[in-house]
């Protein structure tokens, strides 16, 4: 069992963890969640001993090992398989000693221990892990230094998984993986027999690979049994109970205080006033939690609808060198309301395809037809590095609105998530998630007909990913997605295309089918067919399914509006109640102007009842929405 007892950690003067305590059972698979910057990585640093604590202790079983995904990618001339095998330090040490040992008793001890840890089967296990993370057998023998930083981080992940520590700590392990690697990792962690704690914003991983959630919020740690969806439900119910309890207690406090203020000066009531003062002093205040919700993301709709198809490819070949094409014979059609996910391992050509579709690459041969007046928005992670670090969100928006007055520029900056002073913050000082929001806002600024998103979620937390899903589903234009986040793809995509074997084919199945295909290591043939040779019946079925999904999105729009309206009303009523509480808290109000005090008290009661009704409406609409999405 890993025990955290009364832990406090301060970083740069800021108290990130404040007297937090929790016990994590041995063998638990735990998802560590919380807003960006709340201290999750800092907690890992304390567990591993890389950072000291201001107060409190962390204890774990004696002789237990802790393994953590390295923050720096490995390098060097060693083959990948050797780098991974070196991840098990005990095996590497014993294998080296076995080569030089001369004492028969020591040799026997070494061989016994090597047998105990199944050391001679280790190369096969290491090769299986590397294969699952996207390295074919030939690549496993290549020097580590030949691979890019992202691929070498996969090697680091393979090494720590191979070592099988008693406590495995993983910090955003899917950031360097494609969907295929993410699906394999999810399956691997679900079968991990020791304790694992994973920091992740990948909702699908947190719903399928873990059995408990550790939530870090306001410096406190709370342990929940179950998946992330279960945690969300439990937390929502707890927050509602806390809010109701806080409102009830506040009303009781106001009533007691009003009595004290009114009768404190009267001799006949002095004893009763004093007893109420003592009762007030004994009341433990219950703070209603303030939920710091993520700002919504919005894609402006196109100014006019184009005649379908908005994009058509017929026998297209594309690449970077005419004599070495990456993709051949692409047949593809995109309509106004399409939601298309591109599947396939990294290196198969997904990025090449999105560059072709977004106009950044031209075909070598074949026909590519775009509708007249078509506007395309393109978002890719590498664009984060292209932002001017010394500029601000306001300046970036100003470049797109050179003739607009400052008030309109600032209003537009606020609409993409940078209100007031935030719009003037240097881009270098923004978090990765904030930069991603800015890029999304700039890319879709003019209302495109097609939005191409290449790994849009890497820097977004769970709430921001939910906001992105809402934006995609509300957008009336077409969207093409490349993402390792299966939850995002499940929630948005209604057509799947597989990029593999030098071409692009429609995948005639859903993401569950694709998961089974990936985990079978390609032994079964992918249920895919190109649109050119698809049977009329299957093409009609796919078209019917796509239209059904599009109609479902449209049907859910009123529910989303009900939820948003209820949330806005709850926020407005809570603000009104707080303002009334300030007025009612005036010590002499009831004595000075009883009529006004009674009016304010009545108004507060009406606002409280209205807030309760708004909460019930929000709960009902949210329940209907979740049922419809199931």
C-alpha positions, 0 to 999 in steps of 0.5 A: 500500500502507498500511503500519503500522510498529511503531505504539503508541497510548495513550489516557487512559493505556491502551495500546490499540495496542502496537508493531503492524505490518501491510501492507495491499495497495492495492485490498484490501477489509478488515474491521477486527474486534476486541472493543468498546473494543480501539482500532479507531476509535482506529486510524482516528483515527491513519490520518487524522492526527486523533490522534498515535501514541506510537511508530511510523509509518503510510505510504501512497502519495504523493498518495493521498486518505483519506475517512472517514464523518463522525461528525456528521450534515450539516445545512443548507438545501442539497438532499441531492443538493448535499450529496453532490456537495460530497463530491468536493472537487476537483470542487466546487472546479473547478466553482466555478472554471469559473464565474469563470475568464477565462484561456483556458489555465486554462479548458482545464485545468479542462475537461480535468480535469473530463472526466478525473474524469467530473464531468458524470456526477457528478449521476447517480452521486450520485443512484444512491448516494442511491437505493441508501441509501433516498432516492427522487428527490423526497427528494433535492431536499429540504433536508438539515435536514428529515431526522432525524439517522439519515437525515442520517447516510445522507447523510454515507455517500453523500457519502463513497462518492461521493468515491471516496477512495483509502483509504475508512474506514467505522466501523459504516456499517450502524448507520444503515441498514435491511436494504435499505440494508445489502444495497445497501452490501454490493454497492457495497463488493464492487465498490469498486476502491480500498482500503476498511477497514470496522469492522463487526460485521455478519457478512454484510457481512464475509462478502460485501463484504471479501476480508481481515480485520484483527484487532486483539487485545491491542494487536496487528494480524494480517492474514488473507486471506479473509472473516470465516468464513475468518478464524474458521477460521484463528484457531481453528486457530492458537489450538488449535496455540498452546494445544497448543504452550504445554502441551507447552512447559510440561510440558518446563519442569516436567520440566527444573525438577524435575531442577534442583531435585532434583540441583542440590545433588549434585556428580555432577549439578551440571554437568547441572543447570547445562546444564538451567538454561541450556536453561530460560533460552533457552526462549521462553515460548509463551503460550496465548491466553486467549479472552475469550468473550462471555457467553451470552444467555438468554431464560427460557421461558414458564411454560405453552404457549398454544393456537395461534394466540397472536396473530391479525390479521384485516383490521386497520388501524393508525396514529397518527391515525385519518384517516391510517392507516399500515397497512391490511388486515393479515392475520397469524397467529403460532404458538408457535414462529414465527420471523418477520422483518419486511422493508421500507424504513425509513418503511414501517411496520415499527415501527408493526407491532411496536408493534401486535403488542406491544400499544403501539398499538391497531387502528383497525379489524379484529380483533386476537385475543391468546391468554388469559394471553399475555406479550409482551417488546418490545425497541427501541433507543430504550429504551436512553435510558430506562434510569436512568443513575444506577442499576445492573443490580442496582437494575433487577433489584431492581425486578422482584424486590422481595421476593427476598433479595439473593443471588437478585437478584444471581444473576439479575443475573449470569444476564443478564450482570452478575455480582459487582461489575459488577451495581453499575456505574452504567448511565451507565458501561456500554457500548452493548452492555452496556446492550443486554444489560441491556434484553434481560434485563429485557424477557424477565425473566418468560418471555414467549410472544412476543419482539419485537426491533426492531434488537437488534444495533446495539450488539452485537459479533460474539460477542454477536450469535452469543450472541443467535442462540443465545438466539433459536434455543433459545427455545421461544416465538415471536420477531418480528425487525426487523434490518438484520443479514442473518446474524441473519435467515438464522440465525433466521427461517423466515417473512418478511413484507414491510411495503410499500405501506401493508400487510403481505404474506407474502414467498414466498421467502428472503433471497436472493430478497429481496436480488435484489429489492432490488438490482434497485431494485424493477423486478421484482415482489416474490414476495409474497402476502397469506395471505388470497389465498394458494393452499392449496398455497403455504400448505402449502409455507410451513407445511411449511418453517416446521415443518422449520426448527423441527424442525431447531432442536430437532434441533440442541439436543443438539449445542449441549449437547455443545458447551457441556458440552465447553467447560465441561469444558475450562475446569474441567480447565484450572483444575485443571491450573493449580492442580496446576502451582502445587503442582508448582512448589514448589522442594523438593517432590520432595526433601521428599515424592517420593510426593506429587510423583509423585501430583500429576504423575500427576494432572496427566497424567490431567487433561491427557489429559482436556483433550485428549479434551474438546478433541477432543469440542468439535471434533467437535461443533462440526464437526457443528453447522457442517455441520448449519447449512450 
